């Protein structure tokens, strides 16, 4: 299975994986429930990751990394009833 990222998120995800060995990504719509803990995923960054945590939220104020989101991304999230913050571990 593969997980894709918006082009503007590639550098951030790559940096998180290299520096911390894990990264967080926010998913909305069908993507919010597409993945399960334990899934091994290929990335467009030529890395494999394992889903280690999924947190579902309904209120944007609950987003653990709200201060890191762009205004455009916040507006997009607000158009959905819920969203997921997924932790990806580098393997």
N, C-alpha and C positions, 0 to 999 in steps of 0.2 A: 504494500500500500504506500501511497505517496502523499506528502503534505506539501502544499505550495504556500508561498508567501508573496505579498505584494512587493514589487521591485523596490519600493522605498523602505521596506522592512528588512531586506537582505543583509545590509551592512550591520544593522543592530543585532539580528539573530546570529550572524557569523561571529560578531564580537563577543556576545554572551557565551556562545558555545566554546570559543577558544579560551576565554578568560575564566569562566566559572565551570565549564563542563555541562552546563544546562542553559536553557532559555525558556522564556515565557512568551506565549502568543495568545492573542484574543481572537475568538471565533464567534461568528454570528450565523443566523439562519440555519441551513442544513449542516453547515460545518460545526455548529455548536454541539451536535449530538452524533457526529460521524465517527468520532474516535473513542476508544475505551482505554483505560489504564492497562498497560502491558503491551499495547500495540507497538510494533517496530515499524518505523516509517522511513522511507527514502525522502531526501530533501533536494531541492534544486541547487543546493550548495555542495553537492557530492559528499554528504555526510549522512549517516544513519543515526536515528534518534529513537528513544523509547518513551512513550507517554507514561509519566510517573504520577501525575496528579491532574485532576480535572475539577475545577470549581465552577459551579453554575450560579449566576447572579441575575437578578431582575432589575436592580436599581443601579444606575451608573455611579452613584455615590459610593457603592460598595466595591468598585473596581480597585484592586490593591495597587495598581500602578497608574491611577488616574492622572497624576501630575506628569506622566511621561507620554500621554496620548495627545495627538494633535487635535485641534478643534474640529477638523474634518472627520477624524475617526470617531470622536465623541458624538458628533451629529449622526453619523452612520449607525453607531451602536444604539442611539436613542430611538431609531426607527424600528427596533426589534423588541419583542417582549422579554427576551432573555439572551444572555450571551455566556460564553465559557472562557475561562482563563486556563490555559493548558500548559503544564510544565513538561518540557522535552529534555530528556537526559541524553547526552552524547554517548554513543556506544562504539 
